[in-house]
Amino acid sequence: MKKWWLLILFLLPAMACGNLVPTPTPAPFPSPTPTVLPTMPARPLWTPSPTPPPPPPTATATPLPSLREGEKARVVVSQILNVRESPGVHSHRIGRLPPRALVKVLQGPVQKDGYTWWQIDDGYGLVGWVVEGDREGKWLVPANAPMPTPRPRTIRVGHWAVVDTRGAEWLTMRTRPSTDATIMAKHPPGDRLKVLGGPIMREGYIWWRVEDSRHRVGWVTSGDGIDRWMYGEK
């Protein structure tokens, strides 16, 4: 009986020692390093449209001065300006004025047939009524109004002109602006003439008062509205 107790007493410490061995602690599993995403700026739900720059200011055209009785005016229409006996498109035509012709305003304005009419005197015996212009532009403006830049070889008072009849015939100088006037001289192509006055329209021709190299003063035609026989000097 004592042997069994001794055996039990002998085994108890061993059993107690075995139970007291600490259980090994497992190595901690490394936590994954979190991936830091870049912070994106907040996007608005709508993008405002950029404000367009203000339009440039519109240039205001300088109004032309008005025609007045007793003052000078100039023809600026590109074609021939008709002169009529009285205001009205059905009135008898008594003459025509070429571009750049200088006239004197006698009366007006008169409204007739949708146009503004003025009575003029070209200084060479032609007195009648002309239209000031239409909706697209003026045909007759005050003499002091700005003029378009003259085109090359445009005949101008105070400048030289050159005869250019293309060799067909010589240019006739007459005592007055008419094909019935006395012939003073004939000028071959290439002759230079000093322009003293004009232009005026007579008998379907554009006439200029000129002086030649021999100091003779008379009238010559630069053309008939279709053909030209004299040009401004280059």
Secondary structure as GFF3:
##gff-version 3
##sequence-region A 1 234
A	DSSP	alpha_helix	2	19	.	.	.	ID=ss1
A	DSSP	beta_strand	72	75	.	.	.	ID=ss2
A	DSSP	beta_strand	81	84	.	.	.	ID=ss3
A	DSSP	beta_strand	93	97	.	.	.	ID=ss4
A	DSSP	beta_strand	102	112	.	.	.	ID=ss5
A	DSSP	beta_strand	115	121	.	.	.	ID=ss6
A	DSSP	beta_strand	127	131	.	.	.	ID=ss7
A	DSSP	beta_strand	133	134	.	.	.	ID=ss8
A	DSSP	beta_strand	137	138	.	.	.	ID=ss9
A	DSSP	beta_strand	140	142	.	.	.	ID=ss10
A	DSSP	beta_strand	160	163	.	.	.	ID=ss11
A	DSSP	beta_strand	171	174	.	.	.	ID=ss12
A	DSSP	beta_strand	183	187	.	.	.	ID=ss13
A	DSSP	beta_strand	192	202	.	.	.	ID=ss14
A	DSSP	beta_strand	205	211	.	.	.	ID=ss15
A	DSSP	beta_strand	217	223	.	.	.	ID=ss16
A	DSSP	beta_strand	230	232	.	.	.	ID=ss17
###
